[in-house]
């Protein structure tokens, strides 16, 4: 069980070293933008239905 957690942590470190801070920031911002798009899209659709 301990090895599995350590292996997952190692995969994350390997991925993070490969993409770096710029990649991490890019994917975080991209995810937040999609959340905003879905929120306002749902809000707009509800306004159209009423």
C-alpha positions as MATLAB code, in Angstrom:
seq = 'XXXXXXXXXXXXXXXXXXXXXXXXXXXXXXXXXXXXXXXXXXXXXXXXXX';
ca = [
       0.000    0.000    0.000;
       2.840    2.351    0.849;
       4.523    1.684   -2.495;
       1.375    2.633   -4.442;
       1.181    6.052   -2.774;
       4.871    6.608   -3.324;
       4.527    5.579   -6.977;
       1.649    8.043   -7.561;
       3.652   10.802   -5.892;
       6.606    9.955   -8.128;
       4.431   10.156  -11.254;
       3.168   13.589  -10.201;
       6.713   14.823   -9.582;
       7.849   13.478  -12.947;
       4.931   15.167  -14.737;
       5.472   18.441  -12.870;
       9.173   18.503  -13.731;
       8.317   17.940  -17.379;
       5.714   20.719  -17.726;
       7.053   23.078  -15.074;
       5.309   26.057  -13.524;
       4.163   27.426  -16.874;
       2.307   24.225  -17.737;
       0.816   23.953  -14.268;
      -0.410   27.568  -14.412;
      -1.761   27.073  -17.945;
      -3.846   24.016  -17.058;
      -5.093   25.611  -13.824;
      -6.200   28.782  -15.605;
      -7.714   26.753  -18.443;
      -9.757   24.738  -15.943;
     -10.980   27.878  -14.184;
     -11.993   29.447  -17.494;
     -14.038   26.357  -18.378;
     -15.791   26.526  -15.000;
     -16.696   30.179  -15.641;
     -17.947   29.363  -19.153;
     -20.196   26.567  -17.868;
     -21.484   28.715  -14.982;
     -22.436   31.661  -17.169;
     -23.691   29.367  -19.924;
     -26.085   27.651  -17.517;
     -27.121   31.029  -16.106;
     -27.841   32.328  -19.612;
     -29.860   29.236  -20.528;
     -31.961   29.566  -17.379;
     -32.621   33.211  -18.234;
     -33.805   32.205  -21.718;
     -36.166   29.552  -20.345;
     -37.952   31.899  -17.928;
];
